[in-house]
Amino acid sequence: MTLTGGCHCGAVRYQIEGEPMHGGQALCHCTDCRRCAGAPMVGWAMYPEDALSVTQGTPREYASSETGRRWFCETCGTGLFYRNAVNLPGLVDIQASTLDDPDAVPAAAHIQVADRVGWMKDAHGLPEFERFPGGA
């Protein structure tokens, strides 16, 4: 399988080859991911490092921990990739929502739930609206 994706503004584009490891994406609830994304969780799809090709632009690297490295678009700030050569040698995580077709890699697990925001456990039970509530 070949998938493509990129950042919000289009400055960075990438291609990923093959199947994601672990049967799909992992929804990570760790504090580090939440703070980097400004979101209650982040979906990651893991691949061998050589499966990823940046086809346009140059993502910027950020040392988010002693061994963790995150790549993002320096124009719009979209988080794209994560690598940790010590804990996950030879692997890369792709922020799955940056895929052109995020449905191509369905969620397979929740991880780091020890750090999960309390209300996220039951978020699936909240009211749903097709668009903004009360909109015309």
C-alpha positions as CSV (number, residue, x, y, z in Angstrom):
1,M,0.0,0.0,0.0
2,T,1.2,3.5,-0.8
3,L,-0.2,6.4,1.1
4,T,0.5,10.1,0.9
5,G,0.0,13.0,3.3
6,G,1.3,16.4,4.3
7,C,0.9,19.4,6.5
8,H,-2.0,21.8,6.7
9,C,-0.4,24.5,4.4
10,G,0.9,22.0,1.8
11,A,4.6,23.0,2.2
12,V,5.6,19.5,3.3
13,R,4.4,16.3,1.5
14,Y,5.3,12.7,2.2
15,Q,4.8,9.2,0.9
16,I,4.7,6.0,3.0
17,E,5.0,2.5,1.6
18,G,3.8,-0.8,3.0
19,E,1.4,-1.7,5.9
20,P,1.5,-0.1,9.3
21,M,2.8,-2.1,12.1
22,H,0.5,-3.4,14.9
23,G,-2.6,-3.5,12.6
24,G,-3.3,0.2,12.4
25,Q,-2.7,3.4,14.3
26,A,-2.3,3.8,18.0
27,L,-4.1,6.6,19.8
28,C,-1.6,8.0,22.2
29,H,-2.7,9.8,25.3
30,C,0.8,10.6,26.8
31,T,1.4,14.1,28.1
32,D,4.2,14.7,25.6
33,C,2.0,14.0,22.6
34,R,-1.0,15.9,24.0
35,R,1.2,19.0,24.6
36,C,3.0,18.8,21.3
37,A,-0.3,18.5,19.4
38,G,-2.5,20.7,21.6
39,A,-5.1,17.8,21.5
40,P,-6.4,15.2,23.9
41,M,-4.7,12.4,22.0
42,V,-2.6,11.8,18.8
43,G,-3.0,9.0,16.3
44,W,0.3,7.4,15.2
45,A,0.9,4.9,12.5
46,M,4.3,3.1,12.8
47,Y,6.4,2.0,9.9
48,P,10.0,1.0,9.2
49,E,12.0,4.2,8.8
50,D,12.9,3.4,5.2
51,A,9.2,3.3,4.2
52,L,8.9,7.1,4.6
53,S,9.9,9.5,1.8
54,V,9.5,13.3,2.1
55,T,8.5,14.3,-1.4
56,Q,8.2,18.1,-0.9
57,G,9.6,20.6,1.5
58,T,11.8,20.0,4.5
59,P,10.2,19.3,7.9
60,R,11.9,20.8,10.9
61,E,13.3,18.6,13.7
62,Y,12.5,19.2,17.4
63,A,14.1,17.4,20.3
64,S,11.0,16.8,22.4
65,S,12.8,14.6,24.9
66,E,16.3,13.3,25.5
67,T,15.9,10.6,22.8
68,G,12.6,11.6,21.1
69,R,12.6,13.6,17.9
70,R,9.5,15.2,16.3
71,W,9.3,16.7,12.8
72,F,6.8,19.4,11.9
73,C,6.2,22.0,9.2
74,E,7.9,25.2,10.2
75,T,5.4,27.2,8.2
76,C,2.1,26.0,9.6
77,G,3.3,24.0,12.7
78,T,1.6,20.7,11.7
79,G,3.2,17.8,13.5
80,L,4.2,15.0,11.1
81,F,6.7,12.4,12.3
82,Y,8.2,11.0,15.5
83,R,11.4,9.0,15.9
84,N,13.2,7.6,18.9
85,A,16.5,5.9,17.9
86,V,17.0,4.5,21.4
87,N,13.5,3.1,22.2
88,L,12.2,2.5,18.6
89,P,15.3,2.0,16.5
90,G,14.7,1.9,12.7
91,L,11.0,2.9,13.1
92,V,9.1,6.1,12.4
93,D,5.6,7.1,13.6
94,I,3.5,9.2,11.2
95,Q,0.8,11.4,12.7
96,A,-2.0,9.5,11.0
97,S,-4.4,12.5,10.7
98,T,-1.9,14.1,8.3
99,L,-2.6,11.3,5.7
100,D,-4.6,12.4,2.7
101,D,-6.9,9.4,3.5
102,P,-6.8,9.0,7.3
103,D,-9.4,6.2,7.0
104,A,-6.8,4.1,5.3
105,V,-5.2,3.3,8.6
106,P,-7.9,2.7,11.2
107,A,-7.3,3.0,14.9
108,A,-6.2,-0.3,16.5
109,A,-5.4,0.6,20.1
110,H,-5.2,3.3,22.8
111,I,-1.8,3.6,24.3
112,Q,-0.3,5.5,27.3
113,V,-3.8,5.6,28.9
114,A,-2.1,6.2,32.3
115,D,-1.8,9.9,31.1
116,R,-5.2,10.1,29.5
117,V,-7.3,13.2,30.2
118,G,-10.1,11.8,32.5
119,W,-13.1,12.9,30.3
120,M,-11.6,11.2,27.2
121,K,-12.5,7.7,28.5
122,D,-16.2,8.4,27.8
123,A,-15.9,11.0,25.0
124,H,-17.6,8.6,22.6
125,G,-20.8,9.1,24.6
126,L,-21.0,12.9,24.0
127,P,-23.7,14.4,21.8
128,E,-22.7,14.6,18.1
129,F,-23.4,17.3,15.5
130,E,-22.7,17.0,11.7
131,R,-21.4,20.6,11.8
132,F,-21.5,23.3,14.5
133,P,-24.4,22.9,16.9
134,G,-27.2,25.4,16.2
135,G,-25.7,26.4,12.8
136,A,-28.0,27.4,10.0
